[in-house]
Amino acid sequence: SAEFQHIADSIAPGVRFGASVRSVKTGQELADVNGGDYFTPASTLKTLTTAAALTLLPANFAPETEFRLEGSITGRTFSGVVNVMGKGDPNVSARFYSDPLYLLYNVADSLKELGIDTIRGSIIADTSYFEGPRRPEHWRNNYFNSWYGTEIAPLAFNDNCVLVSVKPGAAEGDTAAIALSPDIGYVQVINNLRTVRGRARKWSYSLNQELPILTINGTIGTSVGGSFVIPVRNPNAYFIAAFRRALNIRGIAVIDDYSIPGGIGIYETRVSGAPLLSMLDEINQRSQNLHAEMLFRDMGKAVTGSGSANGGLKAEKQFLASIGLPADDFQAYDGCGLSPLNKVKPST
């Protein structure tokens, strides 16, 4: 133990080192260095989330999004409420499809098959499947300004992110050209970025803390460009905006009239982006935090009835008990490992 700690100190002074090495065949512990102490696991905590999910969820588990028409159809117009219920699917995106709107196009096409070309009423997000704040309580505030710290909601579109591409304007002094992908009309850009001569790239950006507003300031040279990814605010509203865009592209007009009440459910369809095993690739091999947090809450909903961080934690404790491990050996506060409060013993 002292020898390993000496090596760790020589690389990064003051850092504690802990390890537990075990045989894959027998499970026998071959080496123990501070294995009984608590350490911050960071993203390796995802292995606990996914191991629990593989054990507690059905092998064919695939989270869905439900679309329900509640009202009536007269001619080619549906009047009433389109209820979009998110059930924790992180893969309504282009990850497995040709277009991030692909699954939503399928829903729009199914409505056209019913003869609908106009929706008069409202499209609402049913977010009751998940409980608790969209921003996990124990994450640092700066995480929410980065793609890896998106808000957690039962409706997710394009990983709750937008790609921002920046190019210089046509001439010096012009405003830079800024493009969003996908651009569904949800994120507003305040463009204070000016074009200057040369290869300078001196810009900064900021995000409104509550609204989907991006402000870009600074200068960009005439011969450079760049891109970056930002998280969106209120993923549920982002999803509904994407659905509206898909309807529009497929030729279905939406006339907002919130005075029209919902009625009897006359049609329902569901879409699912990917099954559990495909989700695990994103979580464990690419360390996708949003997917881990959504699976964490999906598991809580399925096992405890609560689609929340607490529900996920209760499910994980049930899993640990089932394999004979003390639940207190993992002190978890989220599903992905971003919380600095997470602790785990290497031996566990």
Salt bridges, closest charged atoms under 4 A:
GLU29 OE2 - ARG22 NH2 3.57
ASP37 OD2 - ARG16 NH1 3.62
GLU64 OE1 - ARG270 NE 3.55
GLU66 OE1 - ARG68 NH1 3.29
GLU66 OE2 - LYS87 NZ 2.55
GLU66 OE2 - ARG270 NE 3.27
GLU70 OE2 - ARG68 NE 3.33
ASP109 OD1 - ARG250 NE 2.84
ASP117 OD2 - ARG76 NE 3.12
GLU151 OE1 - ARG134 NE 3.01
GLU151 OE2 - ARG135 NE 2.92
ASP159 OD2 - ARG95 NH2 2.66
ASP159 OD1 - HIS291 NE2 3.02
GLU172 OE2 - ARG197 NE 3.11
ASP256 OD1 - ARG244 NH2 2.57
GLU268 OE2 - ARG270 NH2 2.58
GLU282 OE1 - ARG95 NE 3.01
GLU282 OE2 - ARG286 NE 3.02
GLU293 OE1 - ARG297 NH1 2.66
ASP329 OD1 - LYS345 NZ 3.33
